[in-house]
Amino acid sequence: MISISFVFTSAQVYSGIDMEIRNESTADKPNIIDLVILVKNESSSKFDGTISIDVPKGFRSISGNQIKVELNTGEKRFLPVKILVSNDAGSGDEELVFNCKSSSNELVVKKKLIYKVQENNSLRLTAENPLIYMNENNINDSVEVKARVTNIGNKRQDVTVVFKIPETAQGTIFVEKKGRIEVLKDTVFSFKFIPAHILKSTQVMVNIAGFRDPEKEIFGNTSVSIQNISSTQRYQDMQPINGYSSYAKNSITASYRRVGDNADMYQVMGSGGFNLPAGYVFISGNIYTMSNQNDPIVNNTYISYHRGNSAVTLGNVNKMLEMPLFGRGAEYSLTSSDKDKKIELGFIDQSFNLVEKTPFLQNGYGLYARGTIGAQNASRSISGVYVFRNDPYEKADHNLLGTDVQYLFSKDWRLNAKLYSGMSFYEADHSTKPSLGVESQYSGVISKVNLNGSYFYSTDYYPGNRRGVLQIQQSFSKNIFKEHYAYANILVSDFSPKYFSYDYNTRSKNIRLDTGINFARKGNFGWGVGYQYQEETSNNYNSFLGILNSYELNMLKAQRFTEYTSWTSPNKKHSSILGIEGGLVTYPDLEKPKFQMKLSGNYAYRAFSFSYIYQYGAYFLSEYAFSKMMNKTEDYKKLSLSAFYNKAFFKDKVNLTSGVSYTDDVLYGKAPSAFFNLKYSGKQYGLYLNSSWYNYTVGVLHNNMLTIEAGVTLNLPTNTLDPGKKGSIKAFVYYDNNDNGSYDEGDEAADGYVIMINNISFKSNKEGNIEYKQIPYGKYRLKQVIQQGWYYDEMDIEMESHRRSLEIPLHRNGTIRGKITYDFDAKTAQEFNPKLGGIIINVFQGEKLLQRISTDENGEFLAFLGTGEYRISLNESSLPINTYCEQTYADTESIAGKISVVSPFVIKVKEKKIRVKKFGN
C-alpha cells in the first residue's frame, strides 16, 4: 500500500552533476520508505557537496538529514536512504525534497518525491467507568458518565458522542456532545444527571454511541451500567434471553368521548402482569359505556396464567384462523421445551361482549385445535388446524381442516402454502356441502428478474375468510440498463360466493395490468412512465343503473397511460411527487369510449404535508353507478384536498398531529373535515386530547358531527414476567477474622460490603444481610468483588427451592504492587511516544484471567487479591509503538494483610536499523 510519484526539477550550476532517486520499498514494511540516491559526476572537475533531505511532520530520515558527497570526474555513487513514516503523519500527498548543494551551499540539483499517505480515520470509544454504584444514601446525587474517544488514525476528526439516558423524570433523553480529536490524542466526553427516578429498578444501562462528523457515520458504541446496590432487591430480567420471559409494560387509561350532540362515551382500559411463586398472570381489560345504553360493553378483556411451557386464557379470545372465531371463551396452549412445537386448543362462544345478557351459545359457538412444528422458525414451519363453527344465521355447522406451510428454499426463494378442506351441514334442507380452499404465495429470482406471486381459490360454499374466490396476482421487476427499473403487475379475480340463507347471487370479475419503467434519478429528480389496463365486470350495481335483471353482468373497461415525477431538494427538507393518468374508458351503457384522467400529488416540508387528487371520469363501476343514481348527466368528477402537520415538542414528550381535508363528488357531496390530536407522554403518566369534525351535504341530506375525546394514562411499574418457579436468596456477609469458614466468636457482620450475584450488585445492611427476591429457578454465580482488605470466594448458587440461605465469609486479602520503567538509548532508539498511564496488566491464577488493571500516570499499579499464587502479566498490545518488553510476566504470592512487590516491567525501545551500501565505478 505504498504510493510514490516523482516530480523532477533541476538547477544546474555544475554542468554534468545529476541525481536520481530509486525506490526499493517493499510491501512488508509499509511504514518504511526504502530509497537509493544515485549521484553522477559527468563533469570535468571533482565535485564536493552535500545532499539535504527535507521531510514533513510525521516523517524521519533514519540516515540523517545531511549526507556528504565527494565525487571524482566520471564517478557515480549509490547512497541508501531510509525514511520512517510515523503514525502521526498526515493523510494525503506529502512532499519529500532532496537538494544537492555544492560546498559553497549553492543548489546544484533538486528532486521532489510525492508520497501518498493512506487515510486512516480509525477512532476508539471506551467507557471510563463501565460500572457505577448508587444506593439510597446518594440517590439524589448526580451521576457523571464519561466516555473517552481516542484518535488512532492519521487525520484530525470532528465527532459527536450521544448519551442515551433511559426513562428519567423527563422520559428517555438523548444528549449530544461534540468535539475535535487531534491525531493520536484522546478526549473525554462527560454528562451529569440525577438518576433518582430510574434507580427504582435494579440497574439501568446508559448507552453511548460515537458518530464521525459530518456524515454521522457511527464508529463505536459502549455502555455504562448504573447499579442500585441496596441490600434488598427484586429480580428484573433486563434483556430476556431464555425464550420464556416476557416484558410487561403495565398501564391503565381512562377517557371520556363526546360524539355529536347527544352521545357520551366513558371508557377504561389497561393491561399488565405480575409474577407468582410459580408462573405469572397477565390481565387485559377494556370496558366502555354510552349514554344511551343500559349495559356496558366489555371486550378485549381476558386473564391468562402462564406456568412453565403452558398457558391458560379465560375471557375474550380472538383467533384469526382461516375461519375466524371471536367471543368469550377459553384457550389452552402447550409449548415444547425447545420452543419448536406448540399445541393450541380453544372454545369460543361468539358473543363479543363479555357481560352480554344473551343466553350462552345463542349467537353460535366454535372450537379449534392447532399444532405447529417450527413455531419460532420463520423460514421453515408447518401447522395443522381444525376449526368448527356453529352459525345460527346460516343454520349450519361448518368444519374446516387444513395445513399451513412456510418454507425457505434459499435466500432468494420462499414459499407459503395453505390447503383447507371444509364440510358444512345445513339444517334447512339437511344437506351436506364439501368445500375447498387453496392458497400459495411465493417470491424468487430468475436471471435477475424478481418474481412475486399470490394465488387463491375457494369453492362457492367455502366457509373460510374468502368464499367463492379465484384470485391470481403476479408481479415481475428487473433492473434494466443497470440503473432503470422495469415492472409489471397482473391481477385477475373472480368473486362469486353463495349462501343458503341469502338467495342473491353476486358476481364480480376484475382484470388489471400495470406495467412501466421507473428511470434512474437525475440529480434531485425522478421520473417514470407506465401503462394500465383495467376491466371490471359485476352485477352488484344493476339496480343503480336501472337494470331489472339482477344476473346481468355489466362491464367497465379502461386503458390509461401514466407518468410520475418526483423531486427532492438538495437539503432533503422539501419533497414533492406529481402523478398524471389519462386514457379512454368504456362504460356499460355507452357504446363509444370517453376520456378520463386523474391528477394526484404530494408536497412535504419537514412536519407539513399537502396532498391533492383531481379525477375526471369514473374509474370503477361503483363510482359510475352512484353517479347515475344521483341523476347526474355530466361526467363523474372528484376533488380531494388534504393537509397534515405532525410535530414533536419538548424533547419528544409532546406530540401534535392535525389535519384538514375537503372532498367534493356525487357520493359525499361537499365534505370538509378536520382533526386535532395532542398527546403528552411522561414517565409516570400521559395525557391526550383528540378532536375531529366532519360535515357533508348530499342533496337535501346534511350532517355535521363534532367529536372530542380526552384521556389520561397511568404508567404502573413494569415487570419481567417469567412462567417458571421463583424463590429468594438471603445471604449473611461477615468478616471471618479467624479464617475458619464459619461464623463464630470473634467474627463480625459486614456492614456496607458490596456483593455481586450474576451482574446485580448488593450492599449489605448493618446486620450484614442481603436479599434477592423472586428470582427464577436456575444457576446463579456469586462473582468476586475484591475490596481493599477483604475478599470472598466465587461460587455457583443452585436456586431450586422457594427460599435459599447462605453465608458469605470474607477473608483478608493481600496487595500486589508493581510498576513499569523505560530503558532505551536516545541516540539509537526509534521514534516513540512514551506513556506511563493506561498500560494494561493482567492477573492470572493458573490459566484463569481474574482481573485487568491499568497503570496510573506514574506507571504504578495495585491489585487486591486473595491469598494464593498468581501470575502478573503485561499486555504488550497496550505498549506504545516501537516498544517491547523482554520479560512480560512475574510470578508472585499474595499474603493476607501484606503488600507483595513484583519486579518492575522494563519496557525497551526498538533500535534503528541502518543498512549501508557503498558502490564504486
LINTA-V355668 format. One record per residue. N is the residue number from 0. RES is the residue in one letter. D_FIRST is the distance of its C-alpha to the first C-alpha in whole Angstrom. Layout:
[[N	RES	D_FIRST] [N	RES	D_FIRST]]
This chain:
[[0	M	0] [1	I	4] [2	S	7] [3	I	10] [4	S	13] [5	F	17] [6	V	20] [7	F	23] [8	T	26] [9	S	29] [10	A	32] [11	Q	35] [12	V	37] [13	Y	38] [14	S	38] [15	G	36] [16	I	33] [17	D	30] [18	M	26] [19	E	23] [20	I	20] [21	R	17] [22	N	14] [23	E	14] [24	S	10] [25	T	9] [26	A	7] [27	D	9] [28	K	10] [29	P	7] [30	N	10] [31	I	11] [32	I	11] [33	D	14] [34	L	16] [35	V	19] [36	I	22] [37	L	25] [38	V	28] [39	K	31] [40	N	35] [41	E	36] [42	S	39] [43	S	43] [44	S	42] [45	K	41] [46	F	38] [47	D	37] [48	G	35] [49	T	31] [50	I	28] [51	S	27] [52	I	23] [53	D	23] [54	V	20] [55	P	20] [56	K	20] [57	G	17] [58	F	17] [59	R	19] [60	S	20] [61	I	21] [62	S	23] [63	G	25] [64	N	25] [65	Q	28] [66	I	28] [67	K	32] [68	V	32] [69	E	35] [70	L	36] [71	N	39] [72	T	40] [73	G	38] [74	E	35] [75	K	31] [76	R	29] [77	F	26] [78	L	24] [79	P	21] [80	V	19] [81	K	17] [82	I	16] [83	L	15] [84	V	13] [85	S	15] [86	N	15] [87	D	17] [88	A	15] [89	G	16] [90	S	13] [91	G	13] [92	D	14] [93	E	15] [94	E	17] [95	L	18] [96	V	21] [97	F	23] [98	N	27] [99	C	29] [100	K	33] [101	S	36] [102	S	38] [103	S	40] [104	N	37] [105	E	37] [106	L	33] [107	V	33] [108	V	29] [109	K	27] [110	K	23] [111	K	20] [112	L	16] [113	I	14] [114	Y	11] [115	K	9] [116	V	9] [117	Q	8] [118	E	11] [119	N	12] [120	N	16] [121	S	17] [122	L	21] [123	R	23] [124	L	27] [125	T	30] [126	A	33] [127	E	35] [128	N	38] [129	P	38] [130	L	41] [131	I	44] [132	Y	48] [133	M	51] [134	N	55] [135	E	58] [136	N	58] [137	N	55] [138	I	55] [139	N	56] [140	D	53] [141	S	50] [142	V	46] [143	E	43] [144	V	40] [145	K	37] [146	A	33] [147	R	30] [148	V	27] [149	T	24] [150	N	21] [151	I	18] [152	G	16] [153	N	15] [154	K	18] [155	R	21] [156	Q	23] [157	D	26] [158	V	27] [159	T	31] [160	V	32] [161	V	35] [162	F	37] [163	K	40] [164	I	43] [165	P	45] [166	E	49] [167	T	50] [168	A	53] [169	Q	51] [170	G	50] [171	T	46] [172	I	44] [173	F	41] [174	V	40] [175	E	37] [176	K	35] [177	K	33] [178	G	31] [179	R	28] [180	I	26] [181	E	24] [182	V	21] [183	L	21] [184	K	25] [185	D	27] [186	T	30] [187	V	33] [188	F	35] [189	S	38] [190	F	41] [191	K	45] [192	F	47] [193	I	50] [194	P	50] [195	A	54] [196	H	54] [197	I	51] [198	L	52] [199	K	55] [200	S	53] [201	T	51] [202	Q	48] [203	V	46] [204	M	42] [205	V	40] [206	N	37] [207	I	34] [208	A	31] [209	G	28] [210	F	27] [211	R	25] [212	D	26] [213	P	27] [214	E	26] [215	K	28] [216	E	25] [217	I	26] [218	F	23] [219	G	26] [220	N	29] [221	T	32] [222	S	36] [223	V	39] [224	S	42] [225	I	45] [226	Q	48] [227	N	51] [228	I	53] [229	S	56] [230	S	59] [231	T	59] [232	Q	57] [233	R	57] [234	Y	54] [235	Q	52] [236	D	49] [237	M	47] [238	Q	44] [239	P	46] [240	I	45] [241	N	47] [242	G	48] [243	Y	52] [244	S	52] [245	S	52] [246	Y	52] [247	A	55] [248	K	55] [249	N	58] [250	S	60] [251	I	63] [252	T	64] [253	A	68] [254	S	68] [255	Y	71] [256	R	71] [257	R	73] [258	V	74] [259	G	76] [260	D	79] [261	N	81] [262	A	78] [263	D	77] [264	M	74] [265	Y	73] [266	Q	70] [267	V	69] [268	M	66] [269	G	63] [270	S	62] [271	G	60] [272	G	61] [273	F	61] [274	N	61] [275	L	64] [276	P	64] [277	A	64] [278	G	61] [279	Y	61] [280	V	63] [281	F	62] [282	I	64] [283	S	64] [284	G	67] [285	N	68] [286	I	71] [287	Y	73] [288	T	76] [289	M	77] [290	S	80] [291	N	82] [292	Q	82] [293	N	84] [294	D	81] [295	P	77] [296	I	75] [297	V	72] [298	N	69] [299	N	66] [300	T	68] [301	Y	67] [302	I	67] [303	S	64] [304	Y	64] [305	H	61] [306	R	62] [307	G	59] [308	N	58] [309	S	61] [310	A	62] [311	V	66] [312	T	66] [313	L	69] [314	G	70] [315	N	68] [316	V	66] [317	N	64] [318	K	63] [319	M	61] [320	L	62] [321	E	63] [322	M	66] [323	P	65] [324	L	68] [325	F	68] [326	G	71] [327	R	72] [328	G	72] [329	A	70] [330	E	67] [331	Y	66] [332	S	62] [333	L	61] [334	T	57] [335	S	56] [336	S	54] [337	D	51] [338	K	51] [339	D	51] [340	K	55] [341	K	57] [342	I	61] [343	E	62] [344	L	66] [345	G	68] [346	F	71] [347	I	72] [348	D	75] [349	Q	74] [350	S	75] [351	F	72] [352	N	74] [353	L	74] [354	V	78] [355	E	79] [356	K	83] [357	T	83] [358	P	84] [359	F	82] [360	L	80] [361	Q	82] [362	N	79] [363	G	78] [364	Y	76] [365	G	73] [366	L	71] [367	Y	68] [368	A	66] [369	R	62] [370	G	60] [371	T	56] [372	I	54] [373	G	50] [374	A	51] [375	Q	48] [376	N	46] [377	A	45] [378	S	44] [379	R	47] [380	S	50] [381	I	54] [382	S	57] [383	G	60] [384	V	63] [385	Y	67] [386	V	68] [387	F	72] [388	R	73] [389	N	77] [390	D	77] [391	P	81] [392	Y	80] [393	E	80] [394	K	82] [395	A	80] [396	D	78] [397	H	74] [398	N	72] [399	L	69] [400	L	67] [401	G	63] [402	T	59] [403	D	56] [404	V	53] [405	Q	49] [406	Y	47] [407	L	43] [408	F	42] [409	S	38] [410	K	36] [411	D	38] [412	W	41] [413	R	44] [414	L	48] [415	N	50] [416	A	54] [417	K	57] [418	L	61] [419	Y	64] [420	S	67] [421	G	70] [422	M	74] [423	S	76] [424	F	80] [425	Y	82] [426	E	85] [427	A	87] [428	D	88] [429	H	87] [430	S	84] [431	T	81] [432	K	77] [433	P	74] [434	S	71] [435	L	67] [436	G	64] [437	V	61] [438	E	57] [439	S	54] [440	Q	51] [441	Y	47] [442	S	44] [443	G	42] [444	V	39] [445	I	40] [446	S	38] [447	K	36] [448	V	40] [449	N	40] [450	L	44] [451	N	46] [452	G	50] [453	S	53] [454	Y	56] [455	F	59] [456	Y	63] [457	S	66] [458	T	69] [459	D	72] [460	Y	73] [461	Y	70] [462	P	70] [463	G	67] [464	N	65] [465	R	65] [466	R	68] [467	G	69] [468	V	65] [469	L	63] [470	Q	60] [471	I	57] [472	Q	54] [473	Q	51] [474	S	48] [475	F	45] [476	S	42] [477	K	39] [478	N	36] [479	I	37] [480	F	35] [481	K	32] [482	E	33] [483	H	37] [484	Y	39] [485	A	42] [486	Y	44] [487	A	48] [488	N	50] [489	I	53] [490	L	56] [491	V	60] [492	S	62] [493	D	66] [494	F	67] [495	S	71] [496	P	72] [497	K	75] [498	Y	78] [499	F	81] [500	S	82] [501	Y	81] [502	D	82] [503	Y	80] [504	N	78] [505	T	75] [506	R	72] [507	S	69] [508	K	67] [509	N	63] [510	I	61] [511	R	58] [512	L	55] [513	D	52] [514	T	49] [515	G	47] [516	I	44] [517	N	41] [518	F	39] [519	A	36] [520	R	36] [521	K	36] [522	G	35] [523	N	37] [524	F	40] [525	G	40] [526	W	43] [527	G	44] [528	V	48] [529	G	50] [530	Y	53] [531	Q	55] [532	Y	58] [533	Q	61] [534	E	64] [535	E	66] [536	T	69] [537	S	72] [538	N	75] [539	N	74] [540	Y	75] [541	N	79] [542	S	81] [543	F	79] [544	L	79] [545	G	83] [546	I	83] [547	L	85] [548	N	84] [549	S	81] [550	Y	80] [551	E	79] [552	L	75] [553	N	74] [554	M	71] [555	L	69] [556	K	66] [557	A	63] [558	Q	61] [559	R	58] [560	F	55] [561	T	53] [562	E	50] [563	Y	48] [564	T	46] [565	S	44] [566	W	42] [567	T	40] [568	S	40] [569	P	36] [570	N	37] [571	K	38] [572	K	41] [573	H	43] [574	S	43] [575	S	46] [576	I	47] [577	L	50] [578	G	51] [579	I	54] [580	E	56] [581	G	59] [582	G	61] [583	L	65] [584	V	66] [585	T	70] [586	Y	72] [587	P	74] [588	D	77] [589	L	76] [590	E	76] [591	K	74] [592	P	70] [593	K	69] [594	F	66] [595	Q	64] [596	M	61] [597	K	59] [598	L	57] [599	S	55] [600	G	52] [601	N	50] [602	Y	49] [603	A	47] [604	Y	47] [605	R	45] [606	A	48] [607	F	51] [608	S	51] [609	F	53] [610	S	54] [611	Y	57] [612	I	59] [613	Y	61] [614	Q	63] [615	Y	65] [616	G	67] [617	A	67] [618	Y	64] [619	F	66] [620	L	69] [621	S	70] [622	E	69] [623	Y	72] [624	A	74] [625	F	74] [626	S	75] [627	K	78] [628	M	79] [629	M	79] [630	N	81] [631	K	78] [632	T	79] [633	E	76] [634	D	72] [635	Y	70] [636	K	68] [637	K	66] [638	L	64] [639	S	62] [640	L	60] [641	S	59] [642	A	57] [643	F	55] [644	Y	53] [645	N	51] [646	K	50] [647	A	50] [648	F	51] [649	F	51] [650	K	48] [651	D	48] [652	K	52] [653	V	54] [654	N	53] [655	L	55] [656	T	55] [657	S	58] [658	G	59] [659	V	61] [660	S	62] [661	Y	65] [662	T	66] [663	D	69] [664	D	70] [665	V	73] [666	L	72] [667	Y	71] [668	G	73] [669	K	72] [670	A	70] [671	P	68] [672	S	66] [673	A	64] [674	F	63] [675	F	61] [676	N	60] [677	L	59] [678	K	57] [679	Y	57] [680	S	55] [681	G	55] [682	K	54] [683	Q	58] [684	Y	60] [685	G	59] [686	L	61] [687	Y	61] [688	L	63] [689	N	63] [690	S	66] [691	S	66] [692	W	69] [693	Y	70] [694	N	72] [695	Y	73] [696	T	76] [697	V	77] [698	G	81] [699	V	83] [700	L	81] [701	H	79] [702	N	77] [703	N	75] [704	M	74] [705	L	72] [706	T	70] [707	I	69] [708	E	68] [709	A	67] [710	G	65] [711	V	64] [712	T	62] [713	L	62] [714	N	59] [715	L	60] [716	P	58] [717	T	55] [718	N	55] [719	T	53] [720	L	56] [721	D	56] [722	P	58] [723	G	58] [724	K	61] [725	K	60] [726	G	61] [727	S	61] [728	I	60] [729	K	62] [730	A	61] [731	F	62] [732	V	60] [733	Y	62] [734	Y	61] [735	D	62] [736	N	64] [737	N	65] [738	D	62] [739	N	64] [740	G	63] [741	S	66] [742	Y	67] [743	D	70] [744	E	72] [745	G	70] [746	D	67] [747	E	66] [748	A	65] [749	A	61] [750	D	61] [751	G	58] [752	Y	56] [753	V	52] [754	I	52] [755	M	50] [756	I	50] [757	N	47] [758	N	45] [759	I	49] [760	S	50] [761	F	54] [762	K	55] [763	S	59] [764	N	62] [765	K	65] [766	E	66] [767	G	63] [768	N	62] [769	I	60] [770	E	60] [771	Y	58] [772	K	60] [773	Q	59] [774	I	56] [775	P	56] [776	Y	57] [777	G	54] [778	K	52] [779	Y	51] [780	R	49] [781	L	51] [782	K	47] [783	Q	48] [784	V	47] [785	I	48] [786	Q	50] [787	Q	51] [788	G	54] [789	W	54] [790	Y	52] [791	Y	53] [792	D	52] [793	E	50] [794	M	52] [795	D	52] [796	I	55] [797	E	56] [798	M	58] [799	E	61] [800	S	64] [801	H	65] [802	R	65] [803	R	63] [804	S	64] [805	L	62] [806	E	62] [807	I	59] [808	P	59] [809	L	57] [810	H	57] [811	R	56] [812	N	52] [813	G	51] [814	T	48] [815	I	45] [816	R	44] [817	G	41] [818	K	39] [819	I	35] [820	T	35] [821	Y	33] [822	D	33] [823	F	31] [824	D	31] [825	A	30] [826	K	30] [827	T	28] [828	A	26] [829	Q	22] [830	E	22] [831	F	23] [832	N	24] [833	P	28] [834	K	29] [835	L	32] [836	G	33] [837	G	31] [838	I	30] [839	I	31] [840	I	34] [841	N	35] [842	V	39] [843	F	39] [844	Q	43] [845	G	42] [846	E	39] [847	K	40] [848	L	38] [849	L	40] [850	Q	39] [851	R	36] [852	I	36] [853	S	35] [854	T	35] [855	D	37] [856	E	36] [857	N	38] [858	G	36] [859	E	39] [860	F	40] [861	L	43] [862	A	43] [863	F	47] [864	L	47] [865	G	50] [866	T	52] [867	G	50] [868	E	47] [869	Y	44] [870	R	40] [871	I	38] [872	S	35] [873	L	32] [874	N	29] [875	E	26] [876	S	23] [877	S	25] [878	L	25] [879	P	23] [880	I	20] [881	N	20] [882	T	24] [883	Y	26] [884	C	29] [885	E	31] [886	Q	34] [887	T	32] [888	Y	36] [889	A	39] [890	D	42] [891	T	45] [892	E	48] [893	S	49] [894	I	53] [895	A	55] [896	G	56] [897	K	54] [898	I	51] [899	S	49] [900	V	46] [901	V	43] [902	S	42] [903	P	39] [904	F	35] [905	V	34] [906	I	30] [907	K	29] [908	V	26] [909	K	23] [910	E	24] [911	K	23] [912	K	22] [913	I	23] [914	R	23] [915	V	25] [916	K	26] [917	K	29] [918	F	30] [919	G	33] [920	N	35]]
